[in-house]
Amino acid sequence: MSYQDLLVYRLATTIYDVTMEFCRRFIRSPRQKEQMEQAARSGKQNIVEGSVPKSYESCLKLIGVARGSFGELLEDYKDFLRQRGLPVWEKTDARVLKIRTFRESVEKPTNLSNLANWSNLDLRKPQDFANLMICLIYKETFLVDRLLRVTEEKFVREGGFRENLFKKRREFKKGK
């Protein structure tokens, strides 16, 4: 299975693409814009990099970096709302419950118009847009945490790259 088939990667791609649009529309500070765009990119790219190495140790580190990047981005969206006196929707809000049912598609990439039509939110309003992103990032961090747990379990069961190389080297020496 390729990383491109992973739900955690597909949602990270959506978050990255839609964050770029959010920043274009609503963020005036070049520094804040750059920070948000880089956090979204880092989250996505570290999932990609974490799925490539042979080493579970490297994978865990990179996925951990992705988790941190999404945490940073989540705080940026919350700060955006707080600084403007706009509310973060409660997790029991009907709009949040609707967003939580959102599913990525492998066949068709998600874009902003898909999200707007699907969610019935007015994404011209910064409050609706930022809260949508908060919901998607919470979902993503849940998926990243799950990926971390699964990878840790594989590491415990199968061992690390160096550990397995050492075993092979020891077996080779025994065979001589």
HUVEN-V642885 format. One record per pair of residues at least 24 apart in sequence whose ideal C-beta (glycine too) atoms are under 10 Angstrom apart, sorted by the first residue. I is the first residue (numbers start at 1). J is the second residue. Records with the same first field share a line. If there is no record, write none. Layout:
I = J ; J
This chain:
1 = 51
2 = 51
3 = 47 ; 48 ; 49 ; 50 ; 51 ; 52
4 = 48 ; 51 ; 106
5 = 106
6 = 47 ; 48 ; 51 ; 104 ; 106 ; 143 ; 147
7 = 103 ; 104 ; 106 ; 139 ; 140 ; 143 ; 146 ; 147
8 = 43 ; 44 ; 47 ; 50 ; 51 ; 63 ; 66 ; 104 ; 139 ; 140 ; 141 ; 142 ; 143 ; 144 ; 145 ; 146 ; 147
9 = 44 ; 47 ; 48 ; 50 ; 51 ; 66 ; 104 ; 143 ; 147
10 = 44 ; 47 ; 103 ; 104 ; 105 ; 106 ; 109 ; 110 ; 143
11 = 43 ; 44 ; 47 ; 70 ; 102 ; 103 ; 104 ; 110 ; 136 ; 137 ; 139 ; 140 ; 142 ; 143 ; 144
12 = 40 ; 41 ; 42 ; 43 ; 44 ; 45 ; 46 ; 47 ; 48 ; 66 ; 69 ; 70 ; 104 ; 136 ; 137 ; 140 ; 143 ; 144
13 = 40 ; 43 ; 44 ; 47 ; 48 ; 104 ; 109 ; 110
14 = 40 ; 44 ; 102 ; 104 ; 109 ; 110 ; 111 ; 112 ; 114 ; 115 ; 133 ; 136 ; 140
15 = 39 ; 40 ; 41 ; 43 ; 44 ; 70 ; 73 ; 110 ; 133 ; 136 ; 137 ; 139 ; 140
16 = 40 ; 41 ; 42 ; 43 ; 44 ; 45 ; 73
17 = 44 ; 109 ; 110 ; 111 ; 112 ; 115
18 = 110 ; 111 ; 112 ; 114 ; 115 ; 123 ; 129 ; 132 ; 133 ; 136
19 = 43 ; 44 ; 73 ; 76 ; 77 ; 133 ; 136 ; 137
20 = 112
21 = 111 ; 112 ; 115 ; 123 ; 129
22 = 76 ; 77 ; 80 ; 112 ; 123 ; 126 ; 129 ; 130 ; 132 ; 133
23 = 76
25 = 112 ; 123 ; 124 ; 126 ; 129
26 = 80 ; 84 ; 125 ; 126 ; 129 ; 130
27 = 76 ; 80 ; 126
32 = 76 ; 79 ; 80
35 = 72 ; 73 ; 76
36 = 72 ; 73 ; 76 ; 77 ; 79 ; 80 ; 133
37 = 73
38 = 69 ; 72 ; 73
39 = 68 ; 69 ; 70 ; 71 ; 72 ; 73 ; 74 ; 75 ; 76 ; 137
40 = 69 ; 70 ; 72 ; 73 ; 76 ; 133 ; 137
41 = 69 ; 73
42 = 66 ; 68 ; 69 ; 70 ; 72 ; 73
43 = 67 ; 68 ; 69 ; 70 ; 71 ; 72 ; 73 ; 137 ; 140 ; 141 ; 144
44 = 69 ; 70 ; 140
45 = 69
46 = 70 ; 144
47 = 140 ; 143 ; 144 ; 147
50 = 144 ; 147 ; 148 ; 151
51 = 147 ; 151
53 = 161
54 = 160 ; 161 ; 164 ; 165
55 = 155 ; 160 ; 161 ; 162 ; 163 ; 164
56 = 151 ; 152 ; 153 ; 154 ; 155 ; 156 ; 157 ; 158 ; 159 ; 160 ; 161 ; 163 ; 164
57 = 151 ; 155 ; 160 ; 161 ; 162 ; 163
58 = 160 ; 161
59 = 147 ; 148 ; 151 ; 152 ; 154 ; 155 ; 161
60 = 147 ; 148 ; 151 ; 152 ; 154 ; 155 ; 160
62 = 151
63 = 144 ; 145 ; 147 ; 148 ; 150 ; 151 ; 152
64 = 144 ; 148 ; 151
66 = 140 ; 141 ; 144 ; 147 ; 148
67 = 140 ; 141 ; 144 ; 145 ; 147 ; 148
68 = 141 ; 144
69 = 144
70 = 136 ; 137 ; 138 ; 140 ; 141 ; 143 ; 144
71 = 137 ; 141 ; 144
72 = 137
73 = 133 ; 134 ; 137 ; 140 ; 141
74 = 133 ; 134 ; 136 ; 137 ; 138 ; 140 ; 141
75 = 134 ; 137
76 = 130 ; 133 ; 134 ; 137
77 = 129 ; 130 ; 131 ; 132 ; 133 ; 134 ; 135 ; 136 ; 137
78 = 130 ; 131 ; 133 ; 134 ; 137
79 = 130
80 = 126 ; 127 ; 129 ; 130 ; 133 ; 134
81 = 126 ; 127 ; 130 ; 131 ; 134
84 = 126 ; 127 ; 130
85 = 127
86 = 125 ; 126 ; 127 ; 128 ; 130 ; 131
87 = 127 ; 131
88 = 127 ; 130 ; 131 ; 134 ; 135
89 = 127 ; 128 ; 130 ; 131 ; 132 ; 134 ; 135
91 = 135 ; 138
93 = 131 ; 135
95 = 119 ; 120 ; 121 ; 128 ; 131 ; 132 ; 135
96 = 131 ; 132 ; 134 ; 135 ; 138
97 = 135
98 = 135
99 = 131 ; 132 ; 133 ; 134 ; 135 ; 136 ; 138 ; 139
100 = 135 ; 136 ; 138 ; 139 ; 142
102 = 132 ; 135 ; 136 ; 139
104 = 136 ; 139
110 = 136
